[in-house]
Amino acid sequence: MLKNETDILGGKAIIYTNDYDVWQFRCWVAGEKQYIRKSLRTKHKEEAIEDAENLYYELMVQVKGGQKLFGTSVAEAIDIFLQHKRKEVGNTIVAGRFETIKTHLRHFTSYVGEKTKTTTLTPKTLVSWIVNDEETNYATYRKDNGISSQTILNELSTINTCFQYLNDEGHITLRRFQQPPVTKFKYDTNSELVRRQTFTDEEWKEFYTAARSFTAKKNKVSDEEMLYRQLTRHYFLFAASSGMRSGELRQLNWQEVSYREVEIGGGKKLLLAAINVLKHTTKVRQERFFICGGGEYLKRWSELSKRKSGLVFSIDGEHEIHNSTINRYFNKILKLTDIEKQRQSQLVPYSLRHFCVTQMVLKNGLSYQQVAQALGTSVGQVERTYLHLNEQAMLETAMARYVNVDNKKTAIWTVISS
């Protein structure tokens, strides 16, 4: 029993004295399943009772107003923001952007700890914080995980946007964090990361050959599993031919697809895909139309899935294939290749878009303006992201005088493989 323990307000709270005979207040907060304790800063019992009663009523007003007496946890606060952003999907942001925001904030949660109270955070939290018993900052913490400076800057922007919203809505008192120093070198950008993530011609051949084997009839798997294998195989083949973003592919509808058959010489015909990317399915919120290779992949998938309506890359035409499914089957196919393990760890589904751009620029000779139009992005973004392609093109130009090069182009788009 506590020293001099005394009930107040019919047992709703108690007061007691500490070792120095100073009266203390204690009250159980059911909603947060914790006791709140405060010093009443007096040795006089009558004053302590009066102050304790007033304090109790003040606390109950805060509780009824929805305020957290112990502070909202980081995980709870972020969930409030994500609920808000989820309502914007399809209006001001696409589903892919929402997933990116979730990922950014998940890394922040790992940095500070999901159970950490927002009341313990300060404007300098990103500049100095203890992680695994060592002082660090957010930029260094993410750099240690091999993350590029540009990605870190994007995450910092998302974090501050989140806390500004929470502050504006009255959930927390902190509004903005100071930004840690993020050193950004010329090649410590998307370009260097893209260079590492792009398939070489040989690696791509390994991948699509493995994908063909992965879906061979000799594999003893269920019909459902085979359908998923065929779905993801054709998703990967068309992604490498079209350069479309993951969110655009997952939301692509059959009614936005048509075909163009063209002759490319020697009587050979090529089936192109004409794609209309709707505004609400793309990251940049701008509708675009373009023609690309890979029409044969879409046609073959339509025959395999026995569907010509609804979502293209879907089992039932109604539900999008999840990113986790795409990643899982991508890695399964990678494991069937002879690509070195270290390289396999660098390749991701987005590598297909990078590979497509490489083919456009180096094999088909397209300008950055043509590439940007097909990809649905700006010329400047393409130049920055694929800076290494400039260097490769200059190298090939320099070597042209020493080797025999056939500069004749019979078609703008390359048939990658079936």
Helices and strands as residue ranges (DSSP letters): E 6-8, G 9-11, E 13-17, E 23-29, G 30-32, E 34-39, H 45-64, H 74-86, H 95-112, G 118-120, E 129-131, E 134-136, H 138-143, H 149-168, H 190-197, H 201-214, H 223-242, H 246-250, G 254-256, E 257-263, E 269-277, G 279-281, E 288-292, H 295-305, H 323-335, H 341-346, H 351-358, I 359-363, H 368-375, H 379-385, H 387-399
